[in-house]
Amino acid sequence: MSISGLKTVVSTAGELFAGSTVLEGRLILVVCNMHDSVAIVVGSTLVGTKLYGYRIEPGEKEKLVFAEPTTVYAQSLGCAVPVEVTEA
């Protein structure tokens, strides 16, 4: 089973998921940055307010695959960024 949704990523790191909560047992997360000029960072390592992870450029799509369910955060490198999120 998979679920998709649109989310807004801001400059404060927040947990990323497609629906109203994280899909139970999620092992795949696909994130598409729909902004035309602002990148985002997606990852599972949050230290204070600094997020470490993958940089997703405007218009790019990344598929993240996990061995076990993992909390994933997203943070904009500028203004609010619309993203399309799919969990499976």
C-alpha positions as CSV (number, residue, x, y, z in Angstrom):
1,M,0.0,0.0,0.0
2,S,1.2,3.5,-0.7
3,I,0.0,7.0,0.0
4,S,0.8,10.3,-1.7
5,G,0.3,13.9,-0.7
6,L,1.4,17.5,-1.0
7,K,3.3,19.1,1.8
8,T,5.0,22.5,2.4
9,V,8.6,22.4,3.7
10,V,9.8,25.4,5.6
11,S,13.2,26.6,7.0
12,T,12.6,24.9,10.3
13,A,13.1,21.1,10.0
14,G,10.0,19.0,10.4
15,E,9.0,15.4,10.1
16,L,8.1,14.4,6.5
17,F,5.2,12.2,5.5
18,A,2.4,12.1,2.9
19,G,-0.8,11.9,4.9
20,S,-1.9,13.1,8.3
21,T,0.6,10.7,10.0
22,V,3.5,8.5,8.9
23,L,2.5,5.4,7.0
24,E,3.0,2.4,9.4
25,G,6.0,0.3,8.4
26,R,7.1,2.8,5.7
27,L,10.3,1.6,4.0
28,I,10.2,3.8,0.9
29,L,9.8,7.6,0.7
30,V,9.8,9.5,-2.7
31,V,10.1,13.3,-2.5
32,C,9.7,15.7,-5.4
33,N,10.8,19.3,-4.9
34,M,8.1,21.3,-6.8
35,H,9.7,24.8,-6.3
36,D,11.4,26.5,-9.3
37,S,14.4,27.9,-7.4
38,V,14.8,26.7,-3.8
39,A,16.4,23.5,-2.7
40,I,15.5,21.4,0.3
41,V,17.4,18.9,2.5
42,V,15.8,15.5,3.5
43,G,17.4,13.2,6.0
44,S,17.1,11.4,9.3
45,T,19.9,13.1,11.3
46,L,18.7,16.2,13.1
47,V,21.2,17.9,15.5
48,G,19.6,20.8,17.3
49,T,18.2,22.8,14.3
50,K,20.6,21.5,11.7
51,L,19.5,18.8,9.4
52,Y,22.0,16.5,7.7
53,G,20.9,14.5,4.6
54,Y,20.3,14.7,0.9
55,R,19.9,17.9,-1.0
56,I,17.0,17.9,-3.4
57,E,17.3,20.6,-6.0
58,P,14.2,22.4,-7.5
59,G,12.3,20.1,-9.9
60,E,14.3,17.0,-8.7
61,K,12.8,13.8,-7.3
62,E,14.6,11.4,-4.9
63,K,13.6,7.9,-3.8
64,L,14.8,6.9,-0.3
65,V,14.7,3.2,0.6
66,F,15.1,2.1,4.2
67,A,16.0,-1.3,5.8
68,E,13.6,-0.5,8.7
69,P,11.0,2.3,9.4
70,T,12.9,5.6,9.8
71,T,11.9,9.1,10.9
72,V,12.7,11.5,8.1
73,Y,12.9,15.3,8.3
74,A,12.8,18.0,5.6
75,Q,14.1,21.5,5.7
76,S,14.0,24.3,3.1
77,L,17.1,26.2,2.3
78,G,15.1,29.3,1.7
79,C,11.3,30.1,1.6
80,A,8.4,27.7,1.9
81,V,8.7,24.9,-0.7
82,P,5.9,22.7,-2.0
83,V,6.8,19.0,-2.2
84,E,5.0,15.9,-3.4
85,V,5.6,13.0,-1.0
86,T,4.8,9.3,-1.6
87,E,5.3,6.6,1.1
88,A,5.2,2.9,0.7
